[in-house]
Amino acid sequence: KNKALKGYVMGKKEIIIVGGGMVGALSALLLAQQGFIIHLIEKNKVQIHQQAGDFDLRVSAFSAQSTRLLQKAGIWNSLPKTRLCAYQCLQTWEKDSAKLTFDSQNLNLDCLGVMAENSLIQSALWRALEKM
């Protein structure tokens, strides 16, 4: 059914990826686009995100580089812009320890990246993989 994910083609390298979350699915898609034979193993059924549904509380901050990878994979333009939110500041810290702050103004940027729902990104990646 899915030539990019199943089967063997003489002379092509096969790659097994364990885990079909955002990182695994993105890696599988980018490698499949380069002509590799990909076997993607995911133990859970992938839930396809409903664009009109409730917002998913699990979100990730996607840096400019991560956004470029999603563009390279061909899924960025399929994401509904109403479900994405640019962020200008990001802070990390540890209990009673150092704090690190990134601010787009200090870098002369409009934003540092985009916040997006994990399920939105994962669904878009899996839909693209199914078309391979």
C-alpha positions in Angstrom: 0.0 0.0 0.0 2.7 2.5 1.0 5.8 2.1 -1.2 7.9 4.5 0.9 7.2 2.6 4.1 7.1 -1.1 3.0 9.0 -3.4 0.7 12.5 -3.6 -0.6 13.9 -2.1 -3.7 17.2 -3.5 -4.9 20.1 -1.0 -4.4 18.2 1.3 -2.0 19.0 1.6 1.7 16.4 0.6 4.2 16.0 2.4 7.5 14.0 1.4 10.5 12.6 4.2 12.7 11.1 3.2 16.0 8.6 5.8 17.2 6.2 7.7 15.0 5.9 10.8 17.1 6.8 14.2 15.7 10.5 13.5 15.5 10.2 9.9 14.2 7.5 10.9 11.6 9.5 13.9 10.4 12.6 11.9 10.1 10.7 9.2 8.2 9.2 11.7 5.8 12.4 13.6 5.1 14.3 10.3 4.5 11.6 8.8 2.3 11.6 12.0 0.2 15.3 11.3 -0.4 14.5 7.9 -1.7 15.3 5.7 1.3 13.0 2.8 2.1 11.6 3.5 5.5 10.0 1.1 8.0 8.3 3.3 10.6 7.3 1.4 13.8 4.7 3.0 16.1 2.9 1.0 18.8 0.0 3.4 19.2 -2.7 4.2 16.7 -2.1 7.7 15.4 -5.0 10.0 16.2 -5.7 12.3 13.2 -6.2 15.9 14.3 -9.5 17.5 13.6 -8.9 21.1 12.6 -12.2 22.3 13.8 -11.9 20.4 17.1 -10.8 21.5 20.5 -7.3 22.8 21.0 -4.8 20.2 22.1 -3.1 21.2 25.4 0.1 19.5 24.4 2.1 22.0 22.5 5.7 22.5 21.4 7.8 25.5 20.6 9.2 25.2 17.1 12.3 27.2 16.4 13.0 28.8 13.1 15.2 25.8 12.1 12.5 23.3 13.1 10.0 25.3 11.0 12.3 25.1 8.0 12.4 21.3 8.4 8.6 21.2 8.4 8.7 23.4 5.2 11.3 21.1 3.6 9.0 18.1 4.5 6.2 19.9 2.6 3.7 20.1 5.5 4.1 23.7 6.7 1.6 25.2 4.2 -1.0 22.6 5.1 -1.1 23.7 8.8 -4.0 26.0 9.6 -2.5 29.4 10.6 -5.2 29.9 13.2 -3.7 27.0 15.1 -0.2 28.4 15.2 1.1 31.2 17.5 4.4 33.0 17.1 6.5 33.5 20.3 8.9 36.3 21.0 10.4 35.2 24.3 11.4 31.8 25.7 12.7 31.2 29.2 14.2 28.0 30.7 15.1 27.5 34.4 15.9 25.0 37.0 14.9 25.0 40.7 17.2 27.3 42.6 19.5 27.5 39.6 20.3 29.5 36.6 17.7 31.0 34.3 18.1 31.5 30.5 16.0 33.9 28.5 15.8 34.1 24.7 14.2 37.3 23.4 13.6 38.0 19.7 14.2 41.8 20.2 17.7 41.1 21.4 18.3 39.1 18.2 16.5 41.7 15.9 13.9 39.1 14.9 10.1 39.4 14.7 9.8 36.1 16.6 11.8 33.2 17.8 9.5 30.5 16.4 6.0 29.2 16.5 4.0 27.3 19.1 1.9 24.5 17.7 -0.2 21.6 18.9 1.7 18.3 18.9 -1.3 16.4 17.5 -1.6 19.0 14.6 2.0 18.5 13.6 2.0 14.7 14.0 -1.2 14.3 12.0 0.1 16.4 9.1 3.3 14.3 9.1 1.4 11.1 9.0 -1.0 12.3 6.3 2.1 13.2 4.2 3.6 9.8 4.8 0.4 8.0 3.7 0.6 9.9 0.4 4.2 8.6 -0.3 
